[in-house]
Amino acid sequence: MMKNGHHQVSKPAEDEEASPVSVACSPEKRRRIVRVWCDGCYDMVHYGHSNQLRQAKAMGDYLIVGVHTDEEISKHKGPPVFTQAERYKMVRAIKWVDEIVEGAPYVTTLETLDKYICDFCVHGDDITLTVDGKDTYEEVKKSGRYRECKRTQGVSTTDLVGRMLLMTKAHHSNTGSSDYQQHTDNFGRGPKGHSPWTGVSQFLQTSQKIIQFASGKEPQPGDTIIYVAGAFDLFHIGHVDFLEAVYKLSDKPYVIVGLHFDQEVNRYKGKNYPIMNVHERTLSVLACRYVSEVVIGAPYTVSKDLLDHFKVDLVCHGKTEVFPDRDGSDPYAVPRRKGILRIVDSGNSLTTDDIVQRIIKNRLLFEARNQKKEAKEMAVIQAMKRREEEKSKERAQAVL
């Protein structure tokens, strides 16, 4: 498996791939590999999912991710936006993932952890419920084989779906639009208030978060430095297939992705794009195992200065339309003249606009899904609150 860029994940020694019994009975070994399990729908994979997997990987050595089928998701939550084949490939492309399990059961059991020789499972500090409203991690929690990581504030699949359904020009700001404020107040709202896990909040970028996602690796002698640029909005399977195809152009690729500022994307994409702001897009791209570095706010035209600065060997672009720069010029004129421009056919023509159309086409289904999800979460919150109140009363009576 590949880490960020061209660097390879070191494989465990043969003696460390032994059975769970031999591993447990061999304390004299140099170091036992800690195997971690995560599972989920991973629909519309975003940097919040990636951050969960980053945190999970940091708790061990080898990360296995179980991804649910379309049938299971539809049963417990509602229709997914992406197919299971697309979701499998998206999760495989996250650089902290060592292995995925296709068609993982929706309820996480000790049997699953033992089958894949995992020490424990990791989930965010929200809650996942079955169609019956039961905690899917109840069994592993009771057994002590459950760990929790922090949920990434400011992003959720619910919010992204809401942005696409609303498509307001103010979706990058919570303060500039009464329409967006109404969206934050009402979208997915349950009958008894808001769930803290399904709400909408503004993502605030920090330098620390970028450092956590970045590889920190400089290009090495012999690397082929490849530059690509674009919006990479709602980072999806079409982007992954393109970047994988670019990555495979060299034995030692160092792929730099230039991300255009929001205003630039809106200029050439129009409508209400981008849906995700440049800070969100940065983390999404950095989480991809085929990417080595990101240029935040890259110029639209690929100039000689840019090529010289990053010592670029090859510039790649997909088969999608190339929009002219503000003055009507070809943004790829320089690399075209230098003979280093490569048009890459990834075999996947999926666009961000296609994803938006999927949402709009099934608007009522997705709205109903989000409302149902929040209603279940609110019921759990109320039950937890009642239990805590009962415990408080019991403690008070014990003191008396």
C-alpha positions as CSV (number, residue, x, y, z in Angstrom):
1,M,0.0,0.0,0.0
2,M,1.1,3.6,-0.6
3,K,1.3,6.4,1.8
4,N,1.0,10.1,0.8
5,G,3.1,10.4,-2.4
6,H,5.4,7.7,-3.6
7,H,6.5,6.5,-0.2
8,Q,5.6,2.9,0.6
9,V,4.0,1.5,3.7
10,S,6.4,-0.9,5.3
11,K,5.1,-4.4,5.4
12,P,5.0,-6.3,8.7
13,A,7.7,-9.0,9.2
14,E,6.6,-12.5,8.5
15,D,6.6,-13.5,12.1
16,E,4.3,-10.6,12.9
17,E,1.7,-12.0,10.5
18,A,1.2,-15.0,12.7
19,S,-2.1,-16.1,14.1
20,P,-3.8,-14.1,17.0
21,V,-2.8,-16.9,19.4
22,S,0.9,-16.9,18.5
23,V,1.0,-13.1,18.6
24,A,-0.6,-13.0,22.0
25,C,1.8,-15.6,23.3
26,S,5.0,-14.1,22.1
27,P,5.8,-11.1,24.3
28,E,9.5,-11.5,23.5
29,K,8.9,-10.3,19.9
30,R,10.4,-7.0,18.9
31,R,7.0,-5.3,18.8
32,R,3.5,-6.6,18.4
33,I,1.5,-4.9,15.6
34,V,-1.6,-3.3,16.9
35,R,-4.4,-3.8,14.4
36,V,-7.3,-1.2,14.5
37,W,-10.8,-1.6,13.0
38,C,-13.0,1.2,11.8
39,D,-16.3,0.9,9.9
40,G,-19.0,3.0,8.4
41,C,-20.9,4.1,5.3
42,Y,-18.2,6.5,4.1
43,D,-20.7,8.1,1.7
44,M,-19.6,11.3,0.1
45,V,-16.2,10.8,1.7
46,H,-14.9,14.1,3.1
47,Y,-12.1,15.3,5.3
48,G,-14.1,14.5,8.4
49,H,-14.0,10.9,7.5
50,S,-10.3,11.1,6.6
51,N,-9.6,12.8,9.9
52,Q,-11.3,10.0,11.8
53,L,-9.2,7.4,10.0
54,R,-6.1,9.5,10.6
55,Q,-6.8,9.5,14.3
56,A,-7.6,5.8,14.3
57,K,-4.3,4.9,12.5
58,A,-2.4,6.9,15.2
59,M,-3.8,4.6,17.9
60,G,-2.2,1.5,16.3
61,D,-0.1,0.3,13.4
62,Y,-2.4,-1.3,10.9
63,L,-5.8,0.1,10.0
64,I,-8.6,-2.0,8.6
65,V,-11.7,-0.2,7.4
66,G,-15.0,-2.0,6.9
67,V,-17.4,-0.4,4.4
68,H,-21.1,-1.2,4.4
69,T,-23.1,-2.2,1.4
70,D,-25.8,-0.1,-0.3
71,E,-28.4,-2.5,0.9
72,E,-27.4,-2.2,4.6
73,I,-27.2,1.6,4.4
74,S,-30.6,1.9,2.8
75,K,-32.0,-0.4,5.5
76,H,-30.7,1.5,8.5
77,K,-30.2,5.1,7.2
78,G,-31.6,5.7,3.8
79,P,-30.2,5.7,0.2
80,P,-26.5,6.4,-0.2
81,V,-25.3,9.0,-2.7
82,F,-22.4,6.9,-4.0
83,T,-22.6,3.2,-4.9
84,Q,-20.7,0.7,-2.8
85,A,-18.1,0.1,-5.5
86,E,-17.4,3.9,-5.5
87,R,-17.3,4.0,-1.8
88,Y,-14.9,1.1,-1.6
89,K,-12.5,2.8,-4.0
90,M,-12.7,6.2,-2.2
91,V,-11.8,4.7,1.2
92,R,-8.9,2.7,-0.4
93,A,-7.5,6.0,-1.6
94,I,-7.2,7.5,1.9
95,K,-3.6,7.4,2.8
96,W,-4.0,6.1,6.4
97,V,-6.0,3.0,5.3
98,D,-4.0,-0.2,5.0
99,E,-6.8,-2.5,4.1
100,I,-10.6,-2.4,3.5
101,V,-13.3,-5.0,4.1
102,E,-16.1,-4.8,1.5
103,G,-19.6,-5.4,2.8
104,A,-18.8,-5.1,6.5
105,P,-21.8,-5.8,8.8
106,Y,-23.6,-2.7,10.0
107,V,-23.4,-3.7,13.6
108,T,-19.9,-4.1,14.9
109,T,-19.4,-7.3,16.9
110,L,-16.6,-9.0,18.7
111,E,-16.8,-11.7,16.1
112,T,-15.8,-9.2,13.4
113,L,-12.9,-7.8,15.4
114,D,-11.6,-11.4,16.0
115,K,-12.1,-12.4,12.4
116,Y,-9.8,-9.6,11.2
117,I,-7.4,-10.0,14.3
118,C,-8.2,-6.4,15.4
119,D,-7.4,-5.3,19.0
120,F,-10.2,-2.7,19.1
121,C,-12.4,-0.5,17.0
122,V,-12.4,3.3,16.7
123,H,-15.3,5.6,16.1
124,G,-16.0,9.3,16.5
125,D,-17.7,10.9,19.5
126,D,-21.1,10.9,17.8
127,I,-23.4,7.8,17.7
128,T,-24.4,5.4,15.0
129,L,-27.8,3.7,15.3
130,T,-29.5,0.8,13.7
131,V,-32.9,1.0,12.1
132,D,-34.3,0.0,15.5
133,G,-32.4,2.9,17.2
134,K,-29.8,0.7,18.9
135,D,-26.1,1.7,19.3
136,T,-24.2,-0.3,16.7
137,Y,-21.1,-0.4,19.0
138,E,-22.9,-1.6,22.1
139,E,-21.2,-5.0,22.2
140,V,-17.6,-3.9,21.7
141,K,-18.1,-1.0,24.1
142,K,-19.2,-3.4,26.9
143,S,-16.2,-5.6,26.2
144,G,-13.7,-2.8,26.5
145,R,-12.6,-3.0,22.8
146,Y,-13.8,0.4,21.8
147,R,-11.9,3.6,21.4
148,E,-13.2,7.1,20.6
149,C,-11.7,9.8,18.5
150,K,-12.8,13.4,18.1
151,R,-15.4,14.3,15.5
152,T,-14.2,16.9,13.0
153,Q,-16.2,20.1,13.6
154,G,-17.7,22.0,10.7
155,V,-18.4,19.2,8.3
156,S,-20.9,16.4,7.9
157,T,-22.4,14.5,5.0
158,T,-25.7,16.1,6.1
159,D,-24.3,19.6,5.7
160,L,-22.8,18.8,2.3
161,V,-26.1,17.4,1.1
162,G,-27.8,20.5,2.4
163,R,-25.4,22.8,0.5
164,M,-26.2,21.0,-2.7
165,L,-29.9,21.1,-2.1
166,L,-29.8,24.8,-1.3
167,M,-27.0,25.8,-3.6
168,T,-26.9,29.3,-2.2
169,K,-23.9,31.5,-3.1
170,A,-23.4,32.2,0.6
171,H,-22.8,28.5,1.6
172,H,-19.2,29.4,2.6
173,S,-20.4,31.8,5.3
174,N,-22.9,31.4,8.1
175,T,-23.5,35.2,8.4
176,G,-24.1,36.5,4.9
177,S,-27.3,34.8,3.9
178,S,-30.7,34.5,5.5
179,D,-31.3,31.5,3.2
180,Y,-28.3,29.7,4.6
181,Q,-29.2,30.6,8.1
182,Q,-32.6,29.1,7.6
183,H,-30.9,26.0,6.2
184,T,-28.8,25.7,9.3
185,D,-31.9,26.1,11.5
186,N,-34.2,23.8,9.6
187,F,-32.3,21.3,7.4
188,G,-32.6,17.8,8.8
189,R,-34.3,19.1,11.9
190,G,-36.0,16.5,14.1
191,P,-39.3,17.0,15.8
192,K,-37.7,17.6,19.2
193,G,-34.8,19.9,18.4
194,H,-31.3,19.6,17.0
195,S,-28.9,16.7,17.3
196,P,-25.3,17.9,17.9
197,W,-24.1,15.2,15.4
198,T,-26.3,16.2,12.5
199,G,-26.2,20.0,12.6
200,V,-24.4,22.5,10.4
201,S,-21.4,24.4,11.6
202,Q,-18.7,26.5,10.0
203,F,-15.3,24.8,9.4
204,L,-12.4,26.8,10.8
205,Q,-9.0,25.9,9.2
206,T,-5.9,25.9,11.4
207,S,-2.2,25.4,10.5
208,Q,-2.1,22.4,12.9
209,K,-4.8,20.6,10.9
210,I,-2.9,21.1,7.6
211,I,0.3,19.8,9.3
212,Q,-1.6,16.7,10.5
213,F,-2.8,16.0,7.0
214,A,0.3,16.9,5.1
215,S,3.0,14.3,4.3
216,G,5.9,16.6,5.2
217,K,8.0,14.9,2.5
218,E,10.2,16.8,0.1
219,P,10.8,15.5,-3.4
220,Q,13.8,13.3,-3.6
221,P,16.5,12.9,-6.4
222,G,15.0,10.8,-9.2
223,D,11.4,11.8,-8.4
224,T,9.2,12.9,-11.3
225,I,7.5,16.1,-10.2
226,I,4.0,16.2,-11.7
227,Y,1.8,19.2,-11.4
228,V,-2.0,19.2,-11.8
229,A,-4.5,22.0,-11.0
230,G,-8.2,22.5,-10.5
231,A,-11.0,22.9,-8.1
232,F,-11.3,19.3,-6.8
233,D,-14.6,20.3,-5.3
234,L,-16.5,17.7,-3.3
235,F,-13.5,15.4,-3.7
236,H,-15.0,12.3,-5.4
237,I,-14.2,9.1,-7.2
238,G,-13.7,10.9,-10.5
239,H,-10.8,12.9,-8.9
240,V,-9.4,9.8,-7.3
241,D,-9.3,7.9,-10.6
242,F,-7.6,10.9,-12.3
243,L,-5.0,11.3,-9.6
244,E,-4.3,7.6,-9.6
245,A,-3.8,7.6,-13.4
246,V,-1.4,10.6,-13.0
247,Y,0.4,8.8,-10.2
248,K,1.0,5.8,-12.4
249,L,2.8,7.8,-15.0
250,S,6.1,7.5,-13.2
251,D,7.9,4.9,-11.1
252,K,8.7,7.6,-8.5
253,P,6.0,10.3,-8.8
254,Y,5.8,13.4,-6.6
255,V,2.3,14.8,-7.4
256,I,1.6,18.4,-6.6
257,V,-2.0,19.6,-6.7
258,G,-2.7,23.3,-7.3
259,L,-6.0,24.3,-5.8
260,H,-7.7,27.5,-7.1
261,F,-9.3,30.0,-4.8
262,D,-13.1,30.0,-4.4
263,Q,-13.5,33.2,-6.4
264,E,-11.5,31.7,-9.3
265,V,-13.5,28.5,-9.3
266,N,-16.7,30.5,-9.4
267,R,-15.4,32.5,-12.3
268,Y,-14.9,29.5,-14.6
269,K,-17.4,27.0,-13.1
270,G,-20.2,29.5,-12.5
271,K,-23.5,28.6,-10.8
272,N,-22.8,28.5,-7.1
273,Y,-19.5,26.6,-7.2
274,P,-17.4,25.7,-5.3
275,I,-19.6,23.9,-2.8
276,M,-16.6,23.3,-0.5
277,N,-14.3,26.2,0.3
278,V,-10.6,26.2,-0.4
279,H,-9.7,25.2,3.2
280,E,-12.0,22.2,3.0
281,R,-10.8,21.2,-0.4
282,T,-7.2,21.4,0.8
283,L,-7.7,18.7,3.5
284,S,-9.7,16.5,1.1
285,V,-6.9,16.4,-1.4
286,L,-4.1,16.1,1.2
287,A,-5.8,12.9,2.5
288,C,-5.4,11.2,-0.9
289,R,-2.6,8.7,-1.0
290,Y,-1.7,9.8,-4.6
291,V,-0.9,13.4,-3.6
292,S,2.4,14.6,-2.2
293,E,1.8,18.3,-1.9
294,V,-0.9,21.0,-2.3
295,V,-0.6,24.6,-3.5
296,I,-3.3,26.6,-1.8
297,G,-4.7,29.3,-4.0
298,A,-2.6,28.3,-7.1
299,P,-2.7,30.7,-10.0
300,Y,-5.0,29.7,-12.8
301,T,-2.4,30.0,-15.5
302,V,0.5,27.5,-15.3
303,S,3.4,30.0,-15.7
304,K,7.1,29.5,-16.3
305,D,7.7,30.9,-12.8
306,L,5.5,28.2,-11.3
307,L,7.1,25.4,-13.2
308,D,10.6,26.7,-12.3
309,H,9.7,27.2,-8.6
310,F,8.5,23.6,-8.1
311,K,10.9,22.1,-10.7
312,V,8.0,20.5,-12.5
313,D,8.8,17.7,-14.9
314,L,5.3,17.1,-16.2
315,V,2.0,19.0,-16.2
316,C,-1.2,16.9,-16.4
317,H,-4.8,17.8,-17.2
318,G,-7.9,15.6,-17.6
319,K,-10.0,15.3,-20.7
320,T,-12.5,17.9,-19.3
321,E,-12.8,21.3,-20.9
322,V,-10.0,23.8,-20.3
323,F,-11.5,27.3,-19.6
324,P,-9.5,30.3,-20.8
325,D,-8.0,32.7,-18.2
326,R,-9.5,36.1,-17.6
327,D,-7.7,37.7,-20.5
328,G,-8.9,34.9,-22.8
329,S,-5.4,33.2,-22.9
330,D,-4.7,29.4,-22.7
331,P,-3.7,28.7,-19.1
332,Y,-1.6,25.7,-20.3
333,A,0.2,27.6,-23.1
334,V,3.6,27.4,-21.4
335,P,3.8,23.7,-20.6
336,R,2.2,23.0,-24.0
337,R,5.1,24.9,-25.7
338,K,7.7,23.1,-23.5
339,G,6.3,19.8,-24.5
340,I,5.5,18.7,-20.9
341,L,1.7,18.8,-21.0
342,R,0.0,15.5,-20.8
343,I,-3.8,14.9,-21.2
344,V,-4.7,12.0,-19.0
345,D,-7.7,9.9,-19.6
346,S,-8.7,8.2,-16.3
347,G,-11.6,6.4,-17.8
348,N,-14.0,8.1,-15.4
349,S,-16.0,11.1,-16.6
350,L,-17.8,11.8,-13.3
351,T,-17.9,15.5,-12.4
352,T,-18.9,17.5,-9.3
353,D,-22.0,18.7,-11.2
354,D,-23.0,15.0,-11.7
355,I,-22.9,14.5,-7.9
356,V,-25.0,17.6,-7.4
357,Q,-27.5,16.2,-9.9
358,R,-27.7,12.9,-8.0
359,I,-28.7,14.8,-4.9
360,I,-31.2,17.1,-6.5
361,K,-32.8,14.2,-8.4
362,N,-33.4,12.4,-5.1
363,R,-34.0,15.5,-3.0
364,L,-37.0,14.3,-1.1
365,L,-35.3,11.0,-0.2
366,F,-32.2,12.7,1.1
367,E,-34.2,15.2,3.1
368,A,-36.3,12.4,4.7
369,R,-33.1,10.5,5.4
370,N,-31.6,13.4,7.3
371,Q,-34.7,14.1,9.2
372,K,-35.1,10.4,10.2
373,K,-31.4,10.3,11.3
374,E,-31.8,13.3,13.5
375,A,-35.0,12.1,15.1
376,K,-33.3,8.9,16.1
377,E,-30.3,10.7,17.5
378,M,-32.5,13.0,19.5
379,A,-34.4,10.0,21.0
380,V,-31.1,8.6,22.1
381,I,-29.9,11.9,23.6
382,Q,-33.1,12.1,25.6
383,A,-32.7,8.6,26.9
384,M,-29.1,9.3,27.9
385,K,-30.2,12.4,29.7
386,R,-32.9,10.5,31.6
387,R,-30.5,7.8,32.6
388,E,-28.0,10.4,33.9
389,E,-30.8,12.1,35.9
390,E,-31.7,8.8,37.4
391,K,-28.1,8.1,38.4
392,S,-27.8,11.6,40.0
393,K,-31.0,10.9,42.1
394,E,-29.6,7.5,43.1
395,R,-26.3,9.1,44.2
396,A,-28.1,11.8,46.1
397,Q,-30.2,9.2,48.0
398,A,-27.2,7.1,48.8
399,V,-25.6,10.1,50.5
400,L,-28.7,10.7,52.6
